[in-house]
Amino acid sequence: MNAVPTSNDAQALIARTDWSRSPLGAAGTWPQSLRTAVDIVIHSPMPMLLMWGPELTQIYNNGFALLAGSKHPHAFGQPAHQIWPELRDFTDPIYSAVLQGQVRTYSEQRFTLQHDGKDSEFWLDLTYSPIRDENAQVAGILVTAIETNERRRIALELQQRSDESLRVQRNTEERLQLALAATDAVGTWDWDIGEDRFIADAHFAQLHGIDPARAGQLPISDYLNGVHPEDRALLARSIKHCITHGTEYAEEYRLLLPGGEQRWVFARGRCYKDHHGRPVRFLGAALDLTERKQNEHALRQSQNELQLVINAMPILISYVDHEERFRLNNAAYLDWYGLTPQELYGRTIREVIGEEAYFLRSPYIGEALAGRPCSFSLYTPHRDGSTRHALMNYLPRHGADGAVNGFYIFVIDESERKKTEEALRNLNETLEERVSARTEQLAQANERLQNEMFERERAEDALRHAQKMEAVGQLTGGIAHDFNNMLTGIIGSLDLMQRYIANGRADEIGRFTEAAVSSANRAAALTHRLLAFSRRQSLDRKTLDVNALIHSLEDLIRRTKGDPIALTLRLAENLWPVSTDVSQLENALLNLVINARDAMPDGGELLIETANVYLDGNDITTLEPVKAGDYLMLAVSDNGSGMTPSVLSKAFDPFFTTKPIGQGTGLGLSMIYGFAQQSGGHVSLDSLPDQGTCVRLYLPRLHGSEPESPQAELVEQPAPIAAGETVMVVEDDPAVRMLVLDLLRELGYNGYEAEDARTALPLLESNVRVDLLITDVGLPGMNGRQLAEIARQHHPKLKVLFMTGYAQKAAERQGFLEDGMDMVAKPFSIELLASKIRTMISETP
């Protein structure tokens, strides 16, 4: 017998062998799959033989070296058929089946092997398993050999002996179990099936989450609990099949450790039966494959990422080995040759491109395999039938030992660039002629364009003028209609009053004065609505709590809406304050309530809600851009008739209404729109036919002030008139001037009058007493504001009351008035004018 090899003999042989001369090539170039298989074989306590590659080159461990006998060590690294020619009748069919992915198992095969020059008889259990490379192709065969001489001898004795012989066999196998357990790389087990006693070494127990101290006390079911739930049923079926049919047990499965860690295990074993054919023992060993699996996963991920990167490239990229076979390809080959990377893998260049194309590339292929990079261009057919001009680069690839083991191919389609260059050459050759022709074309086109632009401008001017006249016509028509009605009431009433007075019936004119005043007040309200729409009304801003305003109007709203309509208030808590004109907001809210009521003649739900919102410019659809910021939202919604899209598009137009004649002016929404814009806010309108309408009014949030609750205005009683108080009236309209002077005389004031600033200045620049200057803003020539400024140069404390029929914007009004100045808008009531005069004269400067 040869000397028993030490544990490092196989590793030493690998290190000493010159693999570059073997079919496997230098060890540094071995793929990861070969390295992993070699590592399993070298560290296995069972005799194992690995045969790799087309030549079935042999690598085995120390256990198999004992079986090789005199053929060791020269068999190491040599082809199997060369070393074992006497076994070819037995092994050739096996190798053929295993290389096709099948597993072959043989029990108690008899072999005659030479040891120390003498023939020795061996009985072996053999398993031939396929080993796959990174591409899932069978690249090698793993042979596991278990010497069964002793077991066979024991089996024969068992046929002749009693249970005592069976216990002797058990002790022998237990010693084998202890020997296998001496290595940490492999976990081993021995299951006494009859007594259901499962004995495992410490490593196997730890892998399955079992305390090593209890490894021989627990049934097999406890070990199965450590198996991943998804693999547990498959593993149990495999064990049952092995016991029932006496086949080899070989499974990969996952373990789920208590901490959640997942590990991979490869287990191999066999069930042994007694001479009656009953299952007695089930023995085996397990290898922890976790690290190998992680490496394989990392390798697959790296390969997938590389494939994704090269697939994204618009050029053809590939790698061919020294046999000129494609081993790496990107997706561009599918467009060019109609072959996927999987279909290209393993094919030769000649097979893919054909003999003629290969002949043109052959010299460059030789250069690349000789280690010299090369670049060349040629025309090559494309699968779409066209001929492409390709720029090709061959870059040699060197292995770990420095030898060339293949080359990379990079192909760039330059067909478009060639066409562009050709077109550019043609372009340059005919440039002057084409420039001249093109210049003439451009001149003609420019002339046509100028004519078209002129005609278009004329058409656009005409369209704008027509649109403007249509808008003005609509506006003036609406105003004329309403004012004609009101003037008819005023003129008719005054005419009848004159007739009654002339006939001595003055005591009967009361109803006519009431009708005239009513029509005049309606006319004044219409002007306020027009000013609201044009955003030129004068706002009396106050800090306001909108929720409090709604509660103060709740009784009025309930009376206005009518009984068939339900009112719901949904008011937000901690509502932000706003600064706005209380009366204008009241009018806007009541207008919306009336519109909602009219849209629900058969009853429905009226909803009023408030909320704090932030608008960034994209939240709502309005007629004007939205400034981002915090807003208070006041919404009035109904579930009534709603609006069609055509009606919705005109809803804010002045004098547009869908109500019958006499039931609406068409200024409600336009007034609300103007009020919101003048307040710095916005209005949005949402409506669907037969579903209802929602109008949302957004007012800017007021920071840093406590809101004021709405309260009724207090009418102050004027102070008594002092003797000699004098008022100067400057008004270019004789009727208005007469009205003011008559009021002054009736109130007991001294009055002076002037029709313009030029006439009033001499008196104002004199030493005549003037307690109050009442002047129209829009005087001819020098306006009222300029007159007041000049008058105050002579009388710094002079108080000024401006009258105007054209209200300023709020911002303009605030800059217009100074201390001691006030303004009253036409038309005004006699009581309001009298109160303003008395208040301003009685105020202490």
Order of alpha helices (4+ residues) and beta strands (2+ residues): alpha-alpha-beta-beta-alpha-alpha-alpha-beta-beta-beta-alpha-alpha-beta-beta-alpha-alpha-alpha-beta-beta-beta-alpha-beta-beta-alpha-alpha-alpha-alpha-beta-beta-beta-alpha-alpha-alpha-beta-alpha-alpha-beta-beta-alpha-beta-beta-alpha-alpha-beta-beta-beta-alpha-beta-alpha-beta-alpha-beta-alpha-beta-alpha
